[in-house]
Amino acid sequence: MFLIKTDRLQALVLYTLWGRIELEEMRSFDAELYEVLESLQGRSIRINADLRGLRPVAPQVAEILRRRQEHALECGTTKIAEVVDSEVLA
């Protein structure tokens, strides 16, 4: 499951991923986050990612998340804060 919230005035993106994310759901998350980042492109974007409830994911799912983080930096993200439970994810 996932939830994305955006404060467009502050260029702040908050997202939470929890449970076991399958490939199709990650593709939905990816598409939604892409649209948010594109709409804020050129601004000083800040992202707060809460991954505390995320269960281990397939390599393809992790790769989608990694690519979207790279895209976020290209769009102007200046800070990414990730909250995680596992040292493996950190």
N, C-alpha and C positions, 0 to 999 in steps of 0.2 A: 504494500500500500504506500501511497505517497500523498503529500499535501504541499502545495506551493502557494505562498502568499507574497504579494509584492506591494511595497510602498513606493509608488512612482515618484512622488514628490522628493523623497530622500534617496531614490535609486537604491533601495534596499530589497534584497530578495531573501526570503526565509523559506527553506524547504526541509521537510522531514521525510525520511524513508524508514519504514519499519516492516517487520515480518520478513517473509521469504519473497523476494522480488524475482519473478520469472521474466524471461526475455520480452514477451509481448507487453507486459506492464512497464518494463523499463523503457521500451520504445515509446510508449505513451508519455511517460515522465520526460523523456528526452525531447520529444516534440514540443511539449508544453514549456519546458525550460528554455528551449531554443527561441520560441516566440517571445518570451519575457525578456531574454537577453538582447535579442534583436531590437526590441522596442526601447531599450535603455542604452543602446550602443552609443558610444561617444561620451557618455557621462562617467563619473567616478562611481562605479557600481560596487556595492558591498554585498557579500553573500554570507549567510549564516546557515550552515548545513547541519542538521541534527540527524546523526546516523546511529544513535544509541540503541534503537530497537531493531536495527537491520540484522537479519540473519545472514550467514555466509551465502555468497552469491556465485553463480557460474562465471567463468572467465569472460564470456561474451558480455555479460551484464556489467562486470567491472570495467571492461574496455569502453563501453558506451559512456559510463560515468566519467572515466578519465578523459575521453575525447571532449565531452561537454565542458569539463573544467578548463581544458585548453582553449576552447571556443570562448568561454567566459573571459579569460584573460585577453583574448584578441578583441573582445567587445569593449574593454575598458575597465574590467574588474580590478580594483586596487587592493581589496582585502577579501580573503576567504577564511572564515572561521568554521572549523569542523568539530562537532561534539560527538565523541565516540566512546563506547564502553570498553573496547578491546585494544590492547597494545598492538595487535596484529594489523588492525585497520589504521591506526595512527601513523 
